[in-house]
């Protein structure tokens, strides 16, 4: 007979793997979107301005820096959810 604790741990491992896979898919979609935000025509519509100035920087630079900061945050989330070999043991 199957041990209930073994079945529960197998289900939770599968659920965790599915969650990480979904998170990676969302990250790929986000990075595709953020790349599109940095190239023409989207950058031309949203980020190609000098005014307003934010902390003395023109909007066009602030716009690019904000997207880079958001990309860094997403990478931190992905790094935090990464499973290492030590965690499997």
KOLGU-4560 file (N, C-alpha, C; in nm, 3 decimals, padded with zeros to 5 digits):
<recs>
<n_xx: 00.082 n_yy: -00.117 n_zz: 00.000 ca_xx: 00.000 ca_yy: 00.000 ca_zz: 00.000 c_xx: 00.087 c_yy: 00.125 c_zz: 00.000 mol: A seq: 1 type: UNK>
<n_xx: 00.032 n_yy: 00.231 n_zz: -00.058 ca_xx: 00.102 ca_yy: 00.359 ca_zz: -00.059 c_xx: 00.091 c_yy: 00.426 c_zz: 00.077 mol: A seq: 2 type: UNK>
<n_xx: 00.201 n_yy: 00.482 n_zz: 00.118 ca_xx: 00.203 ca_yy: 00.559 ca_zz: 00.242 c_xx: 00.140 c_yy: 00.696 c_zz: 00.215 mol: A seq: 3 type: UNK>
<n_xx: 00.044 n_yy: 00.740 n_zz: 00.294 ca_xx: -00.021 ca_yy: 00.870 ca_zz: 00.269 c_xx: 00.077 c_yy: 00.987 c_zz: 00.269 mol: A seq: 4 type: UNK>
<n_xx: 00.177 n_yy: 00.982 n_zz: 00.354 ca_xx: 00.274 ca_yy: 01.093 ca_zz: 00.358 c_xx: 00.357 c_yy: 01.098 c_zz: 00.230 mol: A seq: 5 type: UNK>
<n_xx: 00.384 n_yy: 00.981 n_zz: 00.171 ca_xx: 00.459 ca_yy: 00.978 ca_zz: 00.045 c_xx: 00.375 c_yy: 01.037 c_zz: -00.068 mol: A seq: 6 type: UNK>
<n_xx: 00.246 n_yy: 01.002 n_zz: -00.069 ca_xx: 00.157 ca_yy: 01.057 ca_zz: -00.172 c_xx: 00.143 c_yy: 01.209 c_zz: -00.157 mol: A seq: 7 type: UNK>
<n_xx: 00.130 n_yy: 01.256 n_zz: -00.033 ca_xx: 00.117 ca_yy: 01.400 ca_zz: -00.010 c_xx: 00.242 c_yy: 01.474 c_zz: -00.053 mol: A seq: 8 type: UNK>
<n_xx: 00.358 n_yy: 01.418 n_zz: -00.023 ca_xx: 00.482 ca_yy: 01.487 ca_zz: -00.061 c_xx: 00.500 c_yy: 01.485 c_zz: -00.213 mol: A seq: 9 type: UNK>
<n_xx: 00.457 n_yy: 01.379 n_zz: -00.279 ca_xx: 00.466 ca_yy: 01.373 ca_zz: -00.425 c_xx: 00.372 c_yy: 01.475 c_zz: -00.488 mol: A seq: 10 type: UNK>
<n_xx: 00.253 n_yy: 01.489 n_zz: -00.431 ca_xx: 00.157 ca_yy: 01.588 ca_zz: -00.482 c_xx: 00.209 c_yy: 01.729 c_zz: -00.461 mol: A seq: 11 type: UNK>
<n_xx: 00.265 n_yy: 01.755 n_zz: -00.344 ca_xx: 00.315 ca_yy: 01.891 ca_zz: -00.318 c_xx: 00.437 c_yy: 01.921 c_zz: -00.404 mol: A seq: 12 type: UNK>
<n_xx: 00.522 n_yy: 01.821 n_zz: -00.431 ca_xx: 00.637 ca_yy: 01.842 ca_zz: -00.520 c_xx: 00.589 c_yy: 01.873 c_zz: -00.661 mol: A seq: 13 type: UNK>
<n_xx: 00.487 n_yy: 01.800 n_zz: -00.707 ca_xx: 00.434 ca_yy: 01.825 ca_zz: -00.840 c_xx: 00.370 c_yy: 01.964 c_zz: -00.847 mol: A seq: 14 type: UNK>
<n_xx: 00.296 n_yy: 02.002 n_zz: -00.742 ca_xx: 00.233 ca_yy: 02.134 ca_zz: -00.737 c_xx: 00.339 c_yy: 02.244 c_zz: -00.739 mol: A seq: 15 type: UNK>
<n_xx: 00.446 n_yy: 02.225 n_zz: -00.664 ca_xx: 00.554 ca_yy: 02.323 ca_zz: -00.660 c_xx: 00.623 c_yy: 02.335 c_zz: -00.796 mol: A seq: 16 type: UNK>
<n_xx: 00.643 n_yy: 02.221 n_zz: -00.862 ca_xx: 00.706 ca_yy: 02.223 ca_zz: -00.994 c_xx: 00.617 c_yy: 02.296 c_zz: -01.094 mol: A seq: 17 type: UNK>
<n_xx: 00.487 n_yy: 02.273 n_zz: -01.086 ca_xx: 00.393 ca_yy: 02.342 ca_zz: -01.175 c_xx: 00.394 c_yy: 02.492 c_zz: -01.148 mol: A seq: 18 type: UNK>
<n_xx: 00.400 n_yy: 02.531 n_zz: -01.021 ca_xx: 00.402 ca_yy: 02.673 ca_zz: -00.985 c_xx: 00.528 c_yy: 02.740 c_zz: -01.039 mol: A seq: 19 type: UNK>
<n_xx: 00.644 n_yy: 02.673 n_zz: -01.024 ca_xx: 00.769 ca_yy: 02.729 ca_zz: -01.075 c_xx: 00.767 c_yy: 02.739 c_zz: -01.227 mol: A seq: 20 type: UNK>
<n_xx: 00.709 n_yy: 02.639 n_zz: -01.292 ca_xx: 00.699 ca_yy: 02.641 ca_zz: -01.438 c_xx: 00.611 c_yy: 02.757 c_zz: -01.484 mol: A seq: 21 type: UNK>
<n_xx: 00.501 n_yy: 02.780 n_zz: -01.416 ca_xx: 00.412 ca_yy: 02.890 ca_zz: -01.449 c_xx: 00.482 c_yy: 03.024 c_zz: -01.425 mol: A seq: 22 type: UNK>
<n_xx: 00.559 n_yy: 03.032 n_zz: -01.317 ca_xx: 00.633 ca_yy: 03.155 ca_zz: -01.287 c_xx: 00.736 c_yy: 03.184 c_zz: -01.395 mol: A seq: 23 type: UNK>
<n_xx: 00.803 n_yy: 03.081 n_zz: -01.443 ca_xx: 00.900 ca_yy: 03.100 ca_zz: -01.552 c_xx: 00.831 c_yy: 03.147 c_zz: -01.679 mol: A seq: 24 type: UNK>
<n_xx: 00.715 n_yy: 03.091 n_zz: -01.709 ca_xx: 00.640 ca_yy: 03.134 ca_zz: -01.826 c_xx: 00.597 c_yy: 03.279 c_zz: -01.817 mol: A seq: 25 type: UNK>
<n_xx: 00.553 n_yy: 03.321 n_zz: -01.698 ca_xx: 00.517 ca_yy: 03.460 ca_zz: -01.678 c_xx: 00.639 c_yy: 03.550 c_zz: -01.692 mol: A seq: 26 type: UNK>
<n_xx: 00.754 n_yy: 03.504 n_zz: -01.644 ca_xx: 00.877 ca_yy: 03.583 ca_zz: -01.655 c_xx: 00.916 c_yy: 03.601 c_zz: -01.801 mol: A seq: 27 type: UNK>
<n_xx: 00.904 n_yy: 03.496 n_zz: -01.880 ca_xx: 00.936 ca_yy: 03.507 ca_zz: -02.023 c_xx: 00.842 c_yy: 03.607 c_zz: -02.090 mol: A seq: 28 type: UNK>
<n_xx: 00.714 n_yy: 03.601 n_zz: -02.056 ca_xx: 00.618 ca_yy: 03.696 ca_zz: -02.113 c_xx: 00.652 c_yy: 03.838 c_zz: -02.069 mol: A seq: 29 type: UNK>
<n_xx: 00.687 n_yy: 03.855 n_zz: -01.941 ca_xx: 00.722 ca_yy: 03.988 ca_zz: -01.892 c_xx: 00.846 c_yy: 04.043 c_zz: -01.962 mol: A seq: 30 type: UNK>
<n_xx: 00.950 n_yy: 03.962 n_zz: -01.976 ca_xx: 01.073 ca_yy: 04.010 ca_zz: -02.040 c_xx: 01.050 c_yy: 04.040 c_zz: -02.188 mol: A seq: 31 type: UNK>
<n_xx: 00.962 n_yy: 03.965 n_zz: -02.253 ca_xx: 00.927 ca_yy: 03.998 ca_zz: -02.391 c_xx: 00.856 c_yy: 04.133 c_zz: -02.397 mol: A seq: 32 type: UNK>
<n_xx: 00.765 n_yy: 04.156 n_zz: -02.303 ca_xx: 00.694 ca_yy: 04.284 ca_zz: -02.296 c_xx: 00.790 c_yy: 04.398 c_zz: -02.266 mol: A seq: 33 type: UNK>
<n_xx: 00.880 n_yy: 04.379 n_zz: -02.170 ca_xx: 00.971 ca_yy: 04.487 ca_zz: -02.134 c_xx: 01.069 c_yy: 04.518 c_zz: -02.247 mol: A seq: 34 type: UNK>
<n_xx: 01.107 n_yy: 04.417 n_zz: -02.324 ca_xx: 01.191 ca_yy: 04.442 ca_zz: -02.441 c_xx: 01.115 c_yy: 04.524 c_zz: -02.544 mol: A seq: 35 type: UNK>
<n_xx: 00.988 n_yy: 04.490 n_zz: -02.563 ca_xx: 00.906 ca_yy: 04.567 ca_zz: -02.657 c_xx: 00.889 c_yy: 04.711 c_zz: -02.611 mol: A seq: 36 type: UNK>
<n_xx: 00.889 n_yy: 04.734 n_zz: -02.480 ca_xx: 00.875 ca_yy: 04.870 ca_zz: -02.428 c_xx: 00.999 c_yy: 04.955 c_zz: -02.452 mol: A seq: 37 type: UNK>
<n_xx: 01.111 n_yy: 04.892 n_zz: -02.485 ca_xx: 01.236 ca_yy: 04.965 ca_zz: -02.504 c_xx: 01.270 c_yy: 04.990 c_zz: -02.650 mol: A seq: 38 type: UNK>
<n_xx: 01.189 n_yy: 04.940 n_zz: -02.742 ca_xx: 01.218 ca_yy: 04.960 ca_zz: -02.884 c_xx: 01.103 c_yy: 05.037 c_zz: -02.950 mol: A seq: 39 type: UNK>
<n_xx: 01.132 n_yy: 05.092 n_zz: -03.066 ca_xx: 01.033 ca_yy: 05.165 ca_zz: -03.140 c_xx: 00.924 c_yy: 05.069 c_zz: -03.183 mol: A seq: 40 type: UNK>
<n_xx: 00.799 n_yy: 05.102 n_zz: -03.185 ca_xx: 00.733 ca_yy: 05.230 ca_zz: -03.165 c_xx: 00.691 c_yy: 05.257 c_zz: -03.021 mol: A seq: 41 type: UNK>
<n_xx: 00.697 n_yy: 05.157 n_zz: -02.931 ca_xx: 00.648 ca_yy: 05.182 ca_zz: -02.795 c_xx: 00.735 c_yy: 05.282 c_zz: -02.721 mol: A seq: 42 type: UNK>
<n_xx: 00.866 n_yy: 05.272 n_zz: -02.736 ca_xx: 00.952 ca_yy: 05.370 ca_zz: -02.669 c_xx: 00.927 c_yy: 05.509 c_zz: -02.725 mol: A seq: 43 type: UNK>
<n_xx: 00.903 n_yy: 05.518 n_zz: -02.852 ca_xx: 00.874 ca_yy: 05.648 ca_zz: -02.913 c_xx: 00.747 c_yy: 05.711 c_zz: -02.859 mol: A seq: 44 type: UNK>
<n_xx: 00.649 n_yy: 05.627 n_zz: -02.828 ca_xx: 00.522 ca_yy: 05.679 ca_zz: -02.776 c_xx: 00.530 c_yy: 05.715 c_zz: -02.627 mol: A seq: 45 type: UNK>
<n_xx: 00.601 n_yy: 05.633 n_zz: -02.550 ca_xx: 00.597 ca_yy: 05.650 ca_zz: -02.405 c_xx: 00.723 c_yy: 05.712 c_zz: -02.345 mol: A seq: 46 type: UNK>
<n_xx: 00.839 n_yy: 05.686 n_zz: -02.404 ca_xx: 00.960 ca_yy: 05.725 ca_zz: -02.337 c_xx: 01.046 c_yy: 05.827 c_zz: -02.408 mol: A seq: 47 type: UNK>
<n_xx: 01.007 n_yy: 05.871 n_zz: -02.525 ca_xx: 01.091 ca_yy: 05.959 ca_zz: -02.604 c_xx: 01.056 c_yy: 06.105 c_zz: -02.577 mol: A seq: 48 type: UNK>
<n_xx: 01.078 n_yy: 06.148 n_zz: -02.452 ca_xx: 01.050 ca_yy: 06.285 ca_zz: -02.412 c_xx: 01.163 c_yy: 06.335 c_zz: -02.322 mol: A seq: 49 type: UNK>
<n_xx: 01.180 n_yy: 06.464 n_zz: -02.317 ca_xx: 01.277 ca_yy: 06.522 ca_zz: -02.225 c_xx: 01.208 c_yy: 06.561 c_zz: -02.095 mol: A seq: 50 type: UNK>
<n_xx: 01.087 n_yy: 06.615 n_zz: -02.106 ca_xx: 01.013 ca_yy: 06.660 ca_zz: -01.989 c_xx: 00.904 c_yy: 06.561 c_zz: -01.959 mol: A seq: 51 type: UNK>
<n_xx: 00.871 n_yy: 06.527 n_zz: -01.839 ca_xx: 00.916 ca_yy: 06.588 ca_zz: -01.715 c_xx: 01.054 c_yy: 06.535 c_zz: -01.675 mol: A seq: 52 type: UNK>
<n_xx: 01.119 n_yy: 06.610 n_zz: -01.592 ca_xx: 01.247 ca_yy: 06.566 ca_zz: -01.537 c_xx: 01.220 c_yy: 06.499 c_zz: -01.403 mol: A seq: 53 type: UNK>
<n_xx: 01.288 n_yy: 06.388 n_zz: -01.381 ca_xx: 01.273 ca_yy: 06.313 ca_zz: -01.256 c_xx: 01.410 c_yy: 06.307 c_zz: -01.192 mol: A seq: 54 type: UNK>
<n_xx: 01.423 n_yy: 06.367 n_zz: -01.075 ca_xx: 01.551 ca_yy: 06.377 ca_zz: -01.004 c_xx: 01.659 c_yy: 06.436 c_zz: -01.094 mol: A seq: 55 type: UNK>
<n_xx: 01.621 n_yy: 06.529 n_zz: -01.177 ca_xx: 01.716 ca_yy: 06.596 ca_zz: -01.265 c_xx: 01.746 c_yy: 06.523 c_zz: -01.394 mol: A seq: 56 type: UNK>
<n_xx: 01.693 n_yy: 06.402 n_zz: -01.410 ca_xx: 01.715 ca_yy: 06.324 ca_zz: -01.532 c_xx: 01.599 c_yy: 06.343 c_zz: -01.627 mol: A seq: 57 type: UNK>
<n_xx: 01.626 n_yy: 06.348 n_zz: -01.756 ca_xx: 01.515 ca_yy: 06.356 ca_zz: -01.852 c_xx: 01.430 c_yy: 06.229 c_zz: -01.847 mol: A seq: 58 type: UNK>
<n_xx: 01.305 n_yy: 06.244 n_zz: -01.884 ca_xx: 01.211 ca_yy: 06.132 ca_zz: -01.879 c_xx: 01.260 c_yy: 06.012 c_zz: -01.959 mol: A seq: 59 type: UNK>
<n_xx: 01.324 n_yy: 06.033 n_zz: -02.072 ca_xx: 01.367 ca_yy: 05.921 ca_zz: -02.156 c_xx: 01.466 c_yy: 05.831 c_zz: -02.083 mol: A seq: 60 type: UNK>
<n_xx: 01.555 n_yy: 05.889 n_zz: -02.004 ca_xx: 01.651 ca_yy: 05.808 ca_zz: -01.927 c_xx: 01.581 c_yy: 05.743 c_zz: -01.808 mol: A seq: 61 type: UNK>
<n_xx: 01.494 n_yy: 05.819 n_zz: -01.741 ca_xx: 01.421 ca_yy: 05.765 ca_zz: -01.626 c_xx: 01.335 c_yy: 05.646 c_zz: -01.668 mol: A seq: 62 type: UNK>
<n_xx: 01.274 n_yy: 05.657 n_zz: -01.784 ca_xx: 01.190 ca_yy: 05.549 ca_zz: -01.838 c_xx: 01.271 c_yy: 05.420 c_zz: -01.856 mol: A seq: 63 type: UNK>
<n_xx: 01.388 n_yy: 05.432 n_zz: -01.917 ca_xx: 01.472 ca_yy: 05.314 ca_zz: -01.940 c_xx: 01.523 c_yy: 05.259 c_zz: -01.807 mol: A seq: 64 type: UNK>
<n_xx: 01.565 n_yy: 05.346 n_zz: -01.715 ca_xx: 01.613 ca_yy: 05.299 ca_zz: -01.585 c_xx: 01.503 c_yy: 05.231 c_zz: -01.505 mol: A seq: 65 type: UNK>
<n_xx: 01.380 n_yy: 05.278 n_zz: -01.516 ca_xx: 01.268 ca_yy: 05.214 ca_zz: -01.446 c_xx: 01.243 c_yy: 05.074 c_zz: -01.500 mol: A seq: 66 type: UNK>
<n_xx: 01.253 n_yy: 05.056 n_zz: -01.629 ca_xx: 01.234 ca_yy: 04.923 ca_zz: -01.687 c_xx: 01.348 c_yy: 04.830 c_zz: -01.646 mol: A seq: 67 type: UNK>
<n_xx: 01.470 n_yy: 04.881 n_zz: -01.642 ca_xx: 01.584 ca_yy: 04.800 ca_zz: -01.599 c_xx: 01.567 c_yy: 04.760 c_zz: -01.452 mol: A seq: 68 type: UNK>
<n_xx: 01.522 n_yy: 04.852 n_zz: -01.367 ca_xx: 01.499 ca_yy: 04.820 ca_zz: -01.225 c_xx: 01.389 c_yy: 04.714 c_zz: -01.210 mol: A seq: 69 type: UNK>
<n_xx: 01.284 n_yy: 04.724 n_zz: -01.289 ca_xx: 01.177 ca_yy: 04.624 ca_zz: -01.284 c_xx: 01.228 c_yy: 04.488 c_zz: -01.331 mol: A seq: 70 type: UNK>
<n_xx: 01.312 n_yy: 04.486 n_zz: -01.434 ca_xx: 01.371 ca_yy: 04.361 ca_zz: -01.480 c_xx: 01.456 c_yy: 04.298 c_zz: -01.370 mol: A seq: 71 type: UNK>
<n_xx: 01.533 n_yy: 04.380 n_zz: -01.299 ca_xx: 01.615 ca_yy: 04.330 ca_zz: -01.189 c_xx: 01.528 c_yy: 04.269 c_zz: -01.080 mol: A seq: 72 type: UNK>
<n_xx: 01.416 n_yy: 04.333 n_zz: -01.049 ca_xx: 01.325 ca_yy: 04.280 ca_zz: -00.947 c_xx: 01.268 c_yy: 04.144 c_zz: -00.989 mol: A seq: 73 type: UNK>
<n_xx: 01.232 n_yy: 04.130 n_zz: -01.115 ca_xx: 01.180 ca_yy: 04.002 ca_zz: -01.163 c_xx: 01.289 c_yy: 03.895 c_zz: -01.156 mol: A seq: 74 type: UNK>
<n_xx: 01.412 n_yy: 03.930 n_zz: -01.190 ca_xx: 01.522 ca_yy: 03.835 ca_zz: -01.179 c_xx: 01.546 c_yy: 03.792 c_zz: -01.035 mol: A seq: 75 type: UNK>
<n_xx: 01.531 n_yy: 03.884 n_zz: -00.940 ca_xx: 01.545 ca_yy: 03.848 ca_zz: -00.799 c_xx: 01.437 c_yy: 03.749 c_zz: -00.756 mol: A seq: 76 type: UNK>
<n_xx: 01.315 n_yy: 03.769 n_zz: -00.803 ca_xx: 01.207 ca_yy: 03.676 ca_zz: -00.771 c_xx: 01.239 c_yy: 03.538 c_zz: -00.829 mol: A seq: 77 type: UNK>
<n_xx: 01.285 n_yy: 03.534 n_zz: -00.953 ca_xx: 01.319 ca_yy: 03.405 ca_zz: -01.014 c_xx: 01.433 c_yy: 03.338 c_zz: -00.940 mol: A seq: 78 type: UNK>
<n_xx: 01.532 n_yy: 03.416 n_zz: -00.898 ca_xx: 01.644 ca_yy: 03.360 ca_zz: -00.823 c_xx: 01.597 c_yy: 03.305 c_zz: -00.689 mol: A seq: 79 type: UNK>
<n_xx: 01.505 n_yy: 03.375 n_zz: -00.625 ca_xx: 01.453 ca_yy: 03.330 ca_zz: -00.496 c_xx: 01.372 c_yy: 03.203 c_zz: -00.505 mol: A seq: 80 type: UNK>
<n_xx: 01.313 n_yy: 03.176 n_zz: -00.618 ca_xx: 01.232 ca_yy: 03.054 ca_zz: -00.633 c_xx: 01.311 c_yy: 02.940 c_zz: -00.695 mol: A seq: 81 type: UNK>
<n_xx: 01.437 n_yy: 02.963 n_zz: -00.724 ca_xx: 01.520 ca_yy: 02.859 ca_zz: -00.786 c_xx: 01.546 c_yy: 02.747 c_zz: -00.685 mol: A seq: 82 type: UNK>
<n_xx: 01.537 n_yy: 02.625 n_zz: -00.731 ca_xx: 01.562 ca_yy: 02.509 ca_zz: -00.648 c_xx: 01.703 c_yy: 02.459 c_zz: -00.673 mol: A seq: 83 type: UNK>
<n_xx: 01.777 n_yy: 02.440 n_zz: -00.565 ca_xx: 01.912 ca_yy: 02.388 ca_zz: -00.580 c_xx: 01.914 c_yy: 02.239 c_zz: -00.550 mol: A seq: 84 type: UNK>
<n_xx: 02.025 n_yy: 02.176 n_zz: -00.578 ca_xx: 02.038 ca_yy: 02.033 ca_zz: -00.553 c_xx: 02.029 c_yy: 02.000 c_zz: -00.404 mol: A seq: 85 type: UNK>
<n_xx: 02.077 n_yy: 02.089 n_zz: -00.318 ca_xx: 02.073 ca_yy: 02.066 ca_zz: -00.175 c_xx: 01.931 c_yy: 02.060 c_zz: -00.122 mol: A seq: 86 type: UNK>
<n_xx: 01.840 n_yy: 02.133 n_zz: -00.183 ca_xx: 01.701 ca_yy: 02.135 ca_zz: -00.136 c_xx: 01.627 c_yy: 02.006 c_zz: -00.170 mol: A seq: 87 type: UNK>
<n_xx: 01.676 n_yy: 01.931 n_zz: -00.270 ca_xx: 01.610 ca_yy: 01.807 ca_zz: -00.307 c_xx: 01.640 c_yy: 01.694 c_zz: -00.209 mol: A seq: 88 type: UNK>
<n_xx: 01.750 n_yy: 01.703 n_zz: -00.140 ca_xx: 01.792 ca_yy: 01.594 ca_zz: -00.049 c_xx: 01.724 c_yy: 01.600 c_zz: 00.083 mol: A seq: 89 type: UNK>
</recs>
